[in-house]
Amino acid sequence: MDSHGPAFRGVIARESLKGGEKLLALVHGLLRWYSKGKAKFQKVERRWTLPNGATLTFEQLGDSRSQDKLQGGDYSFLLVDDCGLVDQKLVRRVTTNLRTTAPGVHPQLVVTLNPGDRYSAAWAPLVRVRVRGDLTPVTSPDWSGQRWIIAHSSIFDNTSLTRDQREAYIRLLKADAYGRPHLEAQQIEGSWDASGGGLFSGIDLAPARLPDPTPGGSGAHLWNGQLPRPLPGAEVFLAMDWGGTVPTWCGLFWLVPQTLVIDGVRIAPDSLVLLDEVHTAMTLPSGELDPERSTGLATTREVAVMVGAMVRRWGVLMALIPLRNRVLDAAAFAQTGSSQGSIGEELGRAGLVMTPSPKGDRVSGFNLIAERFHRCNSGAPGLYAATGCRYYWTSLLAVSPHPTRQGDCTGPDHALDATAYLCRALAGGVGMTSGPRWR
């Protein structure tokens, strides 16, 4: 700021202006001290101008409308404070404005965030690359090869707090965590090892993650003697959400008939275990999945072939899976989804006969999922998924609470919706039939 003069055009952004009032006052005091009282502050624009011409503006970044206000500007510095409250897509769009033609000026992006916030999960893969104290720059393929310096901290690094203040604050955080160790680790220790936020940020998802049982997989030996091969068809369930322009997803679930212990996790009878999946999501150059974009190439016949191959991997004959165990979004049976009658009919003609999902609102299905997650490793029927189901875990941690509809979500919800269809069906959802309407 001091050396770049007018070439420094900085922005500090937060999800809400009201939530940033304390930060605004802090920056105001620092700049007045730094400039010996010569910095000018324009209250309406929330912009400071230093004697050398450098500017720093305080802006909101909470939705597409606020993002549009920043679009088209040329900035040399962007700080997004409490970034876990901001949709990462908005951050990515705003960073396209980090550009300058001034010689010697290299635009910089700085983000601060806490684990467990609404959008924190999107940052977790990057944050976990470095451990506390390791400030070695890391190159992120997901950010076009940009280099990041990751600095972990916790409440114990806040030197402005006295010991008594810190202990009082910790007591408040523990009360808020309500005895949930993973939330205490997030809020007090700044741990990113627990669930990283999103719709299920209040639930410890660690017990729900099971070793990959796929033959030849790294965790297959942990399932020896406990996972029958072939799987009995009556215990196998298929749950699908048809995507079209967004990814289609289908999961193969096993309804566990008796108690299992896998890698120290006790799985109760009637638990659902996601063993395998197929999807049409796009793979990024970094090798990571884009849970919101489809390749757009898979036809109903190709999806049916993919699902059939998945079923055969587990030694199951499709004909032995009861129709009531195959659940597809009821909307896929609407006559508007296909030139051949409906998506459901096309899949059926391709050999993948499915049953329309039960009627019910999304929130009730998500509540059933949350209940099963809560019961993992507790002796009651839970919901588990193998780590090899990459799309499931990527999208599960990327969905976020809806800003206005309580209990609903935004983001890549395709695997989540399909799982909700199945949970509602097992709970006796209204609308289940013995087979598709067109048969």
N, C-alpha and C positions, 0 to 999 in steps of 0.2 A: 504494500500500500504506500509506504513511504518512498520507495525508490521508483515506482512505476508512474507516479503522478496521475495525470488524466487518463492514462491507459488502464488504470485499475478501475474496473466497474464491477463491484461485488454485489451479491444478493445473499441475504439470509432468509431462508424460507421455513415455515412451519405449517403444520396441518390446519391450525386455527390461529387467528391473530390474538384472540383472547387468551389462549393458552400460552402465548409467547410474550405476554406483557412483562413478566419478570425478566426474560431475556432481553427484551427491548430496553428496559431500564438499565440493565447491567451494561449493555453495549453503549448506551448513551453516556453513562458515567465514564467508561473506559476511553471513549473517543474524546470526550472533553478533557480528560486528564492527559491523553496522548498528545492532543493538539494544543495543550495549554489554554484551553477555553476558546480556541479560534475555530473549531469545527462548527459549521452551521447545520441546523436540523430543520428540515421542512416537514412540518407535522402532518399535513394532508397526504403528501407522497411517502411519508415515513422514510425519508432519505437524508443521509448525512453527507455533507460535502466538506472535505478537508481543505486546508489552505493551498495544498499543491494540486488541487483539482480532482483528486481521487474521490469516488462516490461509493457509498454502501447503502443499499436499500433493503428494507424489511418487507417481505411479501408473504402472502398466504399461498400454500400449495396443498389443497385438500381435495380438489375435484378438477374435472376437465375445464370448467369455466375459469378457475383461478390459474390453471396451467396455460390457457390461451392468452392470458394477460402477459405472461412472460415470454410467449413465443415471438420470435423475430428480433429479440434483443441480442446484443453481442456482449457477453459477460466474460470476465477473466477469472472470476471466483464465485463459487456457489457453495453455500453451507446449508444443508437440509438438517435441521435440528429435530430430534425425536422422529427419525425417519421410519421407524417401525409403525408409525401411525399413518404413513403415506403409501398409497399404492405404488409399487416399484415401477409400474408402467409410466406413471406421471413423472417420476424422477428421470427415467431414461429419456423421455421426450424433452424435458427441460435441459438435459445435458447437451442436446444438440445445439444449444445456444452458447455453449462454452467455446468461444472462438474470438480471436483477435488478430489483427495484422501488425500490431505493435512489436517491434523487434525486442527480443529478450524476454518477452512476457509469455509464460506457459500457463494456460488456464488450468485451474485446479477445482476438483470436486471433493468436498468434505461432508461426511454424513455421521451423525451420532444416532445411536439407537440402543434400545433395551431388548433383551430376549423376552418373548412371551406376548409382545404387542400384536395388534391386528395383522400387520404385514411383515412381521419379523422373520417368519419362516422363509420368505423369498431371499433373505440375506444370509440365512444360516450356512449354506454351503460355502460361501466366501469367508464368513467370519471364522468358521471352524478350521480353516486352513492353517491358521497360526495360533499358537498357544500364548498364554499370558507372558509378557516380557520379550517376545520375539518380534522385533520390528523390521525383520528382513522383508523387503518389498516382494510382493507376490504378483505374478501375472495372471489375469483372469481371462480365459478364452471367452467366457460368457459376456465379457465387457470389451469385446473387440481387441483383446490383448493389452488392455490398459493395466498399468501397474498400480497396486494398492499397498498402503502401509496400514496394518491392522493393529490397533492398540486396545487391548482389553483393560477394563477397569471395573471397580466395584465401589460400594459405599465406603469401604475402608480407605479408598484413595482420595476421598473428599476431605481435604485438609481444612476446609472452612468450618467443618463441624467439630464441636468439642466432643470429648469422650461421652459425656452425659447425653448430649444431643444425638450422637450416633446410636447409642444404646436405646434411647427412647424411640428413635425412628425404626430401629430393627424390631422392637416390640410391636410397633404398628404394622410393619410388613409381615411379621409372623402371624398376627391376628388376621390380616387380609388373606394370607395363604391358607388359613384354617386347617392347619395340620397336614397340608400336602407338601411333602419334601421337595418335589420337583419345582413347585412355585417358590418355595423358600430359596432354593438354589438359584433360580432365575433372578429374583428380586433383591436378594441380599449379596450373593456371591457373584452375580453377573454371569451365571453359567449358561452356556449355549448347548449343553449336552442333553438337556431334557427337550420335551416337545417345543418347537420353535414358534409357536403362536398360531394364529388362524382361528377357524371356527371352533376347534377343540383345544384351545390354548389352556383351558382350565383342567385338562385331563392329562395325566402322565401316560403317554402312548408307548413308553419303552416296553412294558410287559406285552403289548400287542404285537411287537415285532418278533417274528420267529425266523430261525435260520432257513435258508433256501433249501427245500427238500428235493429240488430238481435233480434227477440222476446226473452224477458228475459234478454237481454244485458243491460249493465249499461247506455247506451245512448238511449235506445229505446223510452223512454218517450219524448225525444226532437223531435222525428219525428211524434208524435201523430197528426193526422189530415192532415199531409202533404205527407205521403207515402201511396199510395193506396194499399190495400190488397183485392184481388190479384192484382199483377202488370199486366197491359195490355201487352199482348204478343208482340204487335207491338213496344212497348217502351223498350223491353228487348233485350240486345245484349250479345252474348257469344263470347269471344276471347280466343283462345287456342294456346299455343306453345308446341309441343310434344317434350319430352325430351329423353326418353329411359334411357340411363345410367346417365343422369343428370335429374333434376326434370321436370316433366310435370306440366304445370300450366294452369288453365282455370278460367277466371273471369266472373262474372255476372254483367253487367253494365246496368244502367238505364239511358235512354235519357230523361232528365227532360223536361216536356211539358210546364211548367209555372214557374214563379219566386217562389222560396222558400227561407225561412230564417230559417236556422238550427243553433242553438247555436250562434247566432250573425253573421253568415256568410250568405251573400246574394248570392244565386245560381241562375244564369240567365237561361232562357229557352235555350234548346239545349245543356246544359252542360251534361257531362258524369259523372256519379257517380258509382264508383265500390262499390257494396253492399256486395258481397260475393265472395268466391274463393274456389277452390279445388286444391290440389297439391300433389306431391309424394315426397316431400323433407323429408330428415331424421331429426328426432328430437334428439338433443344431450342429454346426461344425465342431463344437467342443466335445461332442458325443453325448451331451445332455439332451433330455427330452423337452420339447416345448409343449406343455400340457394343454395349451389353448389353440394350437394350430394343427390342422389335419394335413396329411399329404394330399388329400383330395383325389386320390387315385383309386381307392378301393371300392369296387362295386359290391352289391349285395352278394353276388356269387362268390367273389373273392373273400369277403368276410366270412361267409359260411364255410369256405374251405379252411380258412385260418382257425376258426373255432373247432371244426372237425379234427384238425391236426392236433390242436391242444388237448382235446378230449382223448384222443388215441395215445398221447404221450403218457397218460396215466392208466393205460390199459383198459379203458372203458369203451364199451360199444354205445354209440349214441342212442340206439334203440332201447337200451336198458335204463336210460335216464327218463323217469316219468315226465309227462308233459307238464304237470303241475310244478316240477322242479326247474323249469326253464322259463325265466321271467324276462320279458322285454317291455320297455316303455309302451304303455297303452297308446300313446300318440302315434307310434310307428304303425299301428293298424288302421289309422285314419286313411280315407281314400284320397287324401291330398298329398300324401308323401311320395307318390310314385306314379309313373305313367302306366304301370302294370297293375294298378289297383291299390296297393299299399306296400310299404317297406316290409311289413310282416309277411305279406303274401309272397313277395319276391324271395325272402329268406327261406320260407317254407318250400317253395318250388326248387330252391337250390339245395335242399336237404337239411336245413336248419329250422325245424318247426319249433316255434316259441309260443308262450302263453302271455296274453296281455297282463300287465302289472295291475295290482289291485288299486282301487280308487283311494284317494287320500291326499292331503296336502303335504308338501315337501317337509315342512317343519316337523310333522309327526314322525316322518321317516327318519329325519336327522336325530330326533330325540331317542328313537329306538337304537340308533347307532351309538349315540353317546352313552346310553344305559349299558349296552354291551361292552363298550370300551371301559367303562367304570368297573365292570365286573371281572375284567381280565385278572387272572392269577388270584382269584378270591374264592374259588370253589363253586362259583355260579357260572352259568353259560355266558361266555364272552364273545368278542369278535377279534380275530387275529388275522394277520397277513404275513406271508413270507417276504423277506427282504428282497427276493428276486423279482417281486412285482413292482418294477420301477415306476411305471406310470401311476399306479395306485398311491404309492407313498409320495411321489413328487406332487401330485395334484391334491392329495389330502392335506398336505401342509401349506398349500398355496391358496386354498379357499379361505375367504375371510367373511366375518359377520357382515350382513347387509346393513348399510347405514341407516335404513328407515324401517325395514321389516324385521321385527324381532324374531330370532331363531332361524332366519333364512340366511343365505350366503350369496356371495358373488365370487366369480373366478371359475377355474376349470372344474366344474362340478360333475362331470360325466361319470366317473367311477363312483363318486359319492351317491349320485342319484340312483345308479344301478344297485348299489348296496342297499339303499333305502327301500327300493322296490322289493328286494328279497326279504329284508327285515319285516316289512309290513305284511308280506305274504305269509311268513312264518308265524306272525302274530295274529293271523286270521283276518287279514285285510279283506274288505268288501270288494267284490268284483272278480275274484279269482274264478276261473272256469276250468273244466277238465281238458280244455284244448282251445286252440285258436278258433275264432268265430267263423273263419272261412272254410273250415273242414266240415 
